[in-house]
Amino acid sequence: MNFTQEIKRDLLKRAPEKRCCRAALAEAAIVTSGSYSASGFSFTSESEESAAFLLNLTEALGIRMTLTGASFDPKQGRDKLTFSCAAEGFSVRGTQDLSDCCAQAYLKGAFLYGGSCTLPHEGTKTGYHLEVVFDRAEDADDFLTLLDRFQIIGNVVRRGETSVVYLKSREAISDFLAAVGADGALGTFEAVSAAREERNAENRVSNCSAGNADRAAIASVGQVVAFLKLKESGRLDGLAAPLREAAEARLNNPEMTLSELAVELGVGKSCLNHRFRKLMELSRE
């Protein structure tokens, strides 16, 4: 089961109790997976479970749907079922006047019948992505306005003949799952998110350590070159014993870190660093 299916399984567990919320969910299904006009409406489902869910919902509203088409989707490996209802004067109400409970039902219906969600996969560059597809641009705009009511920021893009509302941030998707009541899927989402944040933190530490090691190696090479210059010119022998010993220690141990060399010489790290800086200055003179 992929993550989209997990979310939809959560949403199918409980139908709205209020008639107004049932109507809002049914309308969301029609604008995402069907079509509508003044003479009626239809919807298409690739899942028998989601089709039965919506048929029970419309029947509770006194709407009788008729199976008018069935085709096999080879990509999904399942049948696509189309149900229709003739209703003179039918119109879509839109989302502007929905109460809060109806707005939640609308979000739920839109994802159930037109939505998908993917999570990042380890070892790939994929990120978080949730989307809902609409045939009409005005329906997509209505959905964006509805998301804004829940302080969820979405975007819309044209994809062929459709308009796609999408969420890319972890926070927005988490808020959406909470709003539609997909509690089980939200738990999975938070677990995946926490694991990814932990991996990112480990990578940052690893990269920082590697970067520090690279800088230390570069500094060591520069010191060896400078101290050899002092030695070959005969100037090293004339320096004070602490400086001469520090230079010899670096020349004999180019792979050692500053901390390791300080222990070797029995001095503090800052003290040794001060001596190296003095030696570098002398080399440049």
C-alpha positions in Angstrom: 0.0 0.0 0.0 1.4 3.4 -1.0 0.9 6.6 1.1 -1.9 7.9 -1.1 -3.8 4.7 -0.5 -3.1 4.9 3.3 -4.6 8.4 3.4 -7.7 7.3 1.5 -8.2 4.3 3.6 -8.3 6.6 6.6 -10.8 8.9 4.9 -13.1 6.1 3.9 -13.5 4.9 7.5 -16.2 7.5 8.4 -18.7 9.3 6.3 -19.9 12.8 7.3 -23.0 12.7 9.6 -24.6 16.0 8.6 -26.5 16.3 5.3 -24.8 19.6 4.4 -21.3 17.9 4.9 -22.3 15.0 2.8 -23.4 17.3 0.0 -20.0 19.2 0.3 -18.1 16.0 0.0 -20.1 14.8 -3.0 -19.6 18.1 -4.8 -15.8 17.8 -4.2 -15.9 14.4 -5.8 -17.8 15.7 -8.8 -15.4 18.6 -9.5 -12.3 16.4 -9.1 -13.3 13.0 -10.7 -16.3 13.8 -12.8 -18.1 16.4 -14.8 -21.2 18.6 -14.4 -23.5 20.8 -16.4 -27.0 22.2 -16.1 -28.5 18.8 -17.1 -26.7 16.7 -14.4 -23.4 15.4 -13.3 -21.2 12.2 -13.2 -18.1 10.9 -11.4 -15.5 8.2 -12.2 -13.8 6.0 -9.7 -10.8 3.6 -10.0 -11.7 2.0 -6.6 -14.8 0.0 -5.9 -14.4 1.0 -2.3 -14.4 4.7 -3.0 -17.2 4.3 -5.5 -19.4 2.5 -3.0 -18.6 5.2 -0.4 -19.8 7.9 -2.7 -22.9 6.0 -3.9 -24.0 5.5 -0.3 -23.4 9.2 0.4 -25.5 10.4 -2.6 -28.2 7.8 -1.8 -28.5 9.3 1.7 -29.0 12.7 0.0 -31.8 11.2 -2.1 -29.7 11.2 -5.3 -29.8 8.0 -7.4 -26.7 7.4 -9.5 -26.6 5.0 -12.5 -23.6 3.1 -13.8 -23.0 4.4 -17.3 -19.5 3.3 -18.2 -16.8 0.9 -17.3 -13.3 0.6 -18.8 -10.0 -1.1 -17.9 -7.0 1.1 -17.0 -3.9 -1.0 -17.9 -1.6 1.4 -16.0 -3.5 0.9 -12.7 -4.5 -2.7 -13.5 -8.1 -2.0 -12.5 -11.5 -1.0 -13.9 -12.7 2.6 -14.0 -16.4 3.0 -13.2 -18.5 6.0 -14.2 -21.7 6.8 -12.5 -24.1 9.5 -13.7 -27.3 11.4 -12.6 -29.6 13.5 -14.6 -30.7 16.6 -12.7 -32.2 19.5 -14.5 -30.9 22.8 -13.3 -27.9 21.3 -11.5 -25.2 23.7 -10.5 -22.0 23.6 -8.3 -22.3 25.8 -5.3 -18.6 26.4 -4.8 -16.8 26.8 -1.5 -17.3 30.4 -0.5 -20.4 29.8 1.8 -19.3 26.5 3.3 -19.4 26.2 7.1 -16.2 24.9 8.8 -17.5 21.3 9.0 -18.6 21.4 5.4 -15.2 22.9 4.4 -13.4 19.9 6.0 -15.8 17.5 4.2 -15.0 19.2 0.9 -11.2 18.9 1.4 -11.8 15.3 2.3 -13.8 14.6 -0.8 -11.4 16.4 -3.1 -8.5 14.3 -2.0 -10.4 11.1 -2.0 -11.4 11.5 -5.6 -8.7 13.6 -7.1 -5.7 13.6 -4.8 -2.4 11.9 -4.3 0.6 12.3 -1.9 4.2 11.1 -2.1 6.8 11.0 0.6 10.6 11.4 0.2 12.5 8.2 -0.5 15.8 7.5 1.0 18.6 7.8 -1.5 16.6 9.9 -3.9 16.0 13.7 -4.4 12.3 13.3 -4.2 10.5 15.6 -1.6 7.1 15.9 0.0 4.3 16.4 -2.6 0.5 16.4 -2.2 -1.8 17.4 -5.1 -5.4 17.5 -6.1 -6.4 17.6 -9.8 -9.3 19.6 -11.2 -10.7 19.8 -14.7 -11.7 23.4 -14.3 -9.4 26.2 -13.3 -12.2 28.0 -11.3 -12.7 24.9 -9.2 -9.0 24.8 -8.5 -9.1 28.5 -7.5 -12.0 27.7 -5.1 -10.0 25.0 -3.5 -7.0 27.3 -3.0 -9.3 29.7 -1.3 -10.6 27.0 0.9 -7.1 25.9 1.9 -6.4 29.5 2.9 -9.2 29.3 5.4 -7.3 26.6 7.2 -4.1 28.6 6.9 -2.6 26.1 4.4 -0.7 27.7 1.6 -1.0 25.9 -1.7 -0.1 26.7 -5.3 -1.7 25.8 -8.7 -0.2 24.9 -12.0 -1.7 23.9 -15.3 -1.0 20.3 -16.4 -2.3 19.6 -19.9 -6.1 20.3 -19.7 -6.2 20.2 -15.9 -5.4 22.5 -13.1 -3.4 21.0 -10.2 -3.4 22.4 -6.7 -0.2 21.2 -4.9 1.5 21.4 -1.5 5.2 21.0 -1.2 6.1 21.9 2.4 6.1 19.3 5.2 4.2 21.7 7.4 1.4 22.3 4.8 0.9 18.6 4.1 0.8 17.8 7.9 -1.8 20.5 8.4 -3.9 19.2 5.5 -3.8 15.6 6.8 -4.9 16.9 10.2 -7.7 19.0 8.7 -9.2 16.1 6.8 -8.9 13.7 9.7 -6.4 11.3 8.3 -5.0 10.5 11.7 -3.4 7.2 10.9 -1.7 8.6 7.8 -0.6 11.7 9.8 1.2 9.4 12.2 3.0 7.7 9.4 3.9 11.1 7.9 5.3 12.5 11.1 7.4 9.3 11.7 8.8 9.6 8.1 9.4 13.3 8.6 11.2 12.8 11.9 13.4 10.1 10.5 14.3 12.3 7.5 15.2 15.2 9.8 17.4 12.9 11.9 19.2 11.7 8.7 19.6 15.3 7.5 21.1 16.3 10.9 23.5 13.4 10.7 24.5 14.3 7.2 25.2 17.9 8.3 27.4 16.8 11.1 29.2 14.4 8.8 29.7 17.1 6.1 30.9 19.5 8.7 33.4 17.0 10.1 34.6 16.2 6.6 35.0 19.9 5.9 37.0 20.5 9.0 39.2 17.5 8.1 39.8 19.0 4.7 40.7 22.4 6.1 43.0 20.8 8.6 44.8 18.8 5.9 45.2 22.0 3.7 46.6 23.9 6.7 49.0 21.0 7.4 50.3 21.1 3.8 50.8 24.8 4.0 52.7 24.6 7.3 55.0 21.8 6.0 55.9 23.9 2.9 56.5 27.0 5.0 58.6 25.2 7.6 60.7 23.4 4.9 61.4 26.8 3.5 62.8 27.9 6.9 64.8 24.7 7.3 66.3 24.7 3.8 67.3 28.4 4.2 69.1 27.6 7.5 66.8 30.0 9.4 65.1 27.3 11.4 68.3 26.4 13.4 68.5 30.0 14.6 65.0 30.2 16.1 64.1 29.8 19.7 63.7 26.2 20.9 59.9 26.3 21.3 59.5 27.5 17.6 62.1 25.1 16.3 60.5 22.1 18.1 57.0 23.0 16.9 58.3 23.2 13.3 60.1 19.9 13.6 57.0 18.2 15.1 54.9 19.3 12.1 57.6 18.3 9.6 57.9 14.8 11.2 54.1 14.4 11.6 52.3 16.0 8.6 49.2 13.9 9.1 48.6 14.8 12.8 45.9 17.3 13.8 46.7 20.4 15.8 45.3 18.8 18.9 47.3 15.6 18.5 50.6 17.6 17.9 49.8 19.7 21.0 49.6 16.5 23.1 52.8 15.2 21.5 54.6 18.4 22.6 53.0 18.7 26.0 51.6 22.2 25.3 48.1 23.6 24.9 46.4 23.7 21.5 46.2 27.5 21.5 49.8 27.8 22.4 50.9 25.5 19.6 48.6 27.4 17.2 50.3 30.7 18.2 53.7 29.2 17.5 52.6 28.0 14.1 51.3 31.4 13.2 54.6 33.0 14.2 56.5 30.4 12.1 54.2 31.2 9.1 55.0 34.9 9.5 58.7 34.2 9.6 58.4 32.1 6.5 56.8 34.9 4.6 59.4 37.5 5.5 
